[in-house]
Amino acid sequence: MSKSLNLYIGGGFATAAVLTVAANFGDRAISEMPSNPSVMTAGISNPDTLFIAAANAAPEHVGVFGIGRVALPEEISAWDMDILPDGTGLPDGEGSVLDGEELFSSYCAVCHGEFAEGVGNWPKLSGGEDTLADEDPLKTVGSYWPYLSTTFDYVRRSMPFGNAQSLTNDEVYAIVAYILYSNYLVDEDFVLNSDNFLDVDMPNSDGFIVDDRAEAEYPIWSVEPCMSDCKDSVEITMRAAVLDVTPEETRARQIQDMIDSTNPNNATSSNSSSSSSIGQTTVVTIAASTGSTDAKASVTLDADLVAAGEKVFKKCKACHQVGDGAKNRTGPQLNAIIDRTLGSVEGFKYSKTLTEMGAGGTVWNDETLAAFLANPKAYAKGTKMSFAGLKKDSDVAAVTEYLRSFSQ
């Protein structure tokens, strides 16, 4: 026998052996059904019995690709976690606002902020009241979502990020309760459960309509778009300061411009103000009312400190507005806060602590602001503001001076 023939015969036996091993391995791989993961078999008492029933219930190969089988109702129900707007699907359990605050701080605040105001580009869950008609509405659980079941379902199904479905039902109830509290929809002693779930009044529950865009709008979109001379005239509708894109150093310049353009001799009413400048320090005369007598007091503003305060105030802007057109958001507007009684902004729902302090005659001044800004919870136990506070005394002083510039 030639060497070549011996080589081919040996190679043939080797190939046959490899194919036999592969066939045996492949047969074993497809003939044994692997066990389901724990999540898949949740609520199924005997998964092995279920698979036997499934094998008998449907052909081995189905569908376009000729593989798999139709899922059984028992298998689908193991994954069915939907909570419907009418409360269908709600599990047993309960959770309080106070427990929710602690859980939210541990699991949610890193993305959504300590009091649901959002961090960076992560979603804001609170605020946005009365903004849905604005050009840039803020859509949150409080301002936009029509059903509380959406909040519960989403938290239970998908949160916390990276560790979904790790929360107990009681923890989900508590976190949802805290989100409601952050939107001022419940009080701080509220406990959420399946019995009172539907009693929560979501502000935008009646804010949705039937989607008729196919009939009402699609024909408009199909016309030829205008590419030139589309408007008779172009008007400036907003200024950079309102859009919050004014450079940071501009506030100090605005104060200086105010000084240059104001004549002290023109201060004729109790609401007017006069100004003068001494070096880098601005002296502003503010009309303040005491009882029935109008008294004028001179307040010194440091323009550099005001500019520094504007930078620090960026930490506050998620919840507080100040300046022209300022409105209450997650926190109250801060115009004219100096010498203002605590808890006195009209239309804002304060914590019981601040309301009681205001009723006792406490006002916002340099001392009270410094104490509150440094550690809000220590100064006013039970305050809704869960911001940890400003660590630097210089930042506290700068923000106070910045706020003082809006107390004219």
BELWO-V673864 format. One line per field, one symbol per residue. phi: phi as a letter, one per 30 degrees, with the letter a starting at -180 (. if undefined). burial: I if it has 24 or more other C-alpha atoms within 12 Angstrom, else O. Layout:
BEGIN
phi = ???
burial = ???
END
This chain:
BEGIN
phi = .ddddedddddddddddddddddddddddcccddddddddcdicdbeddddddddddbddbbidcibiadddedddddcdcecdedjejdddkaacddddddddddccdeccidbidibhcdddcbjieicddddbdccbedcbddbddddddddddbcdeibdicddddddedddddddddchcbddcdbcaddcedddcdecdcccbddcdecdceddddddddcahdbdbcbdcbcedddicdedddddddddddddcccedcdccdcdbbbbbbicccccccdbcbiccdbcbdccccdddddddddddedcddbbcajeidbdbdcddcdhddiddeicddiccdddddddddddjdbdbeddddddddaedddbdjdddcedjddcdddddddddddddccd
burial = OOOOOOOOOOOOOOOOOOOOOOOOOOOOOOOOOOOOOOOOOOOOOOIOOIIOOOOOOOOOOOOOOOOOOOOOOOIOOOOOIIIOOOIOOIIOOIIIIIIIIOIIIOIIIOIIIIIIIIOOOOOIIIIIIOOOOOOOOIIIIIIIIIIIIIIIIIIIIOIIOOOOOOIOIIIIIIIIIIIIIIIIIIIIOIIIIIOOIOOIOIIIOOOOOOOOOOOOOOOOOOOOOOOOOOOOOOOOOOOOOOOOOOOOOOIIOOIIOIIOOOOOOOOOOOOIIIIIIOOOOIIIIIIIOOOOOOOOOOIIIIIIIIIIIIIIIOIIIIIIIIIOOOIIIIIIIIIIIIIIIIIIIOOIIIIOIIIOIOOOOOIIIIOIIIIIIIIIOOOIOIIIIIIOIIOOOOIIIIIIIIIIIIII
END
